Amino acid sequence: MAWQEYYMFSPAGTFVKSRARDEIITEANGTFEVVEFENDSEQYLLLSFESGE
């Protein structure tokens, strides 16, 4: 794969996304919330980016 990325989620409702590509690390961060949609028993994370790429 051309890059590797991961997300770190905190109990406070924030996250950091890190991506490593060609030995360069970029980061983005923001807040998240757990959401459910009608007629779907699954839960999803809604990410709101505040800074970064």
C-alpha positions as a Python dict, from the first residue, in 0.01 Angstrom:
ca = {
    (1, 'M'): (0, 0, 0),
    (2, 'A'): (127, 348, -83),
    (3, 'W'): (47, 479, 266),
    (4, 'Q'): (-52, 369, 614),
    (5, 'E'): (-302, 555, 827),
    (6, 'Y'): (-469, 511, 1161),
    (7, 'Y'): (-718, 684, 1388),
    (8, 'M'): (-689, 728, 1764),
    (9, 'F'): (-1014, 797, 1947),
    (10, 'S'): (-1037, 941, 2299),
    (11, 'P'): (-1318, 896, 2552),
    (12, 'A'): (-1359, 1277, 2545),
    (13, 'G'): (-1503, 1256, 2191),
    (14, 'T'): (-1195, 1367, 1998),
    (15, 'F'): (-976, 1187, 1746),
    (16, 'V'): (-643, 1216, 1565),
    (17, 'K'): (-588, 1072, 1218),
    (18, 'S'): (-225, 1006, 1119),
    (19, 'R'): (-100, 911, 773),
    (20, 'A'): (253, 801, 683),
    (21, 'R'): (345, 824, 315),
    (22, 'D'): (698, 835, 174),
    (23, 'E'): (834, 885, 527),
    (24, 'I'): (618, 1198, 574),
    (25, 'I'): (358, 1198, 851),
    (26, 'T'): (51, 1419, 827),
    (27, 'E'): (-216, 1456, 1093),
    (28, 'A'): (-573, 1574, 1114),
    (29, 'N'): (-796, 1600, 1418),
    (30, 'G'): (-1148, 1673, 1524),
    (31, 'T'): (-1446, 1542, 1717),
    (32, 'F'): (-1667, 1240, 1675),
    (33, 'E'): (-2004, 1113, 1784),
    (34, 'V'): (-2175, 775, 1769),
    (35, 'V'): (-2487, 785, 1549),
    (36, 'E'): (-2764, 544, 1451),
    (37, 'F'): (-2987, 560, 1145),
    (38, 'E'): (-3351, 457, 1116),
    (39, 'N'): (-3406, 94, 1014),
    (40, 'D'): (-3041, 10, 1092),
    (41, 'S'): (-2934, -158, 1415),
    (42, 'E'): (-2566, -70, 1361),
    (43, 'Q'): (-2384, 225, 1516),
    (44, 'Y'): (-2153, 450, 1317),
    (45, 'L'): (-1895, 717, 1395),
    (46, 'L'): (-1958, 1062, 1253),
    (47, 'L'): (-1624, 1245, 1223),
    (48, 'S'): (-1603, 1624, 1214),
    (49, 'F'): (-1256, 1737, 1106),
    (50, 'E'): (-1131, 2059, 1260),
    (51, 'S'): (-777, 2078, 1122),
    (52, 'G'): (-535, 1895, 900),
    (53, 'E'): (-572, 1703, 579),
}
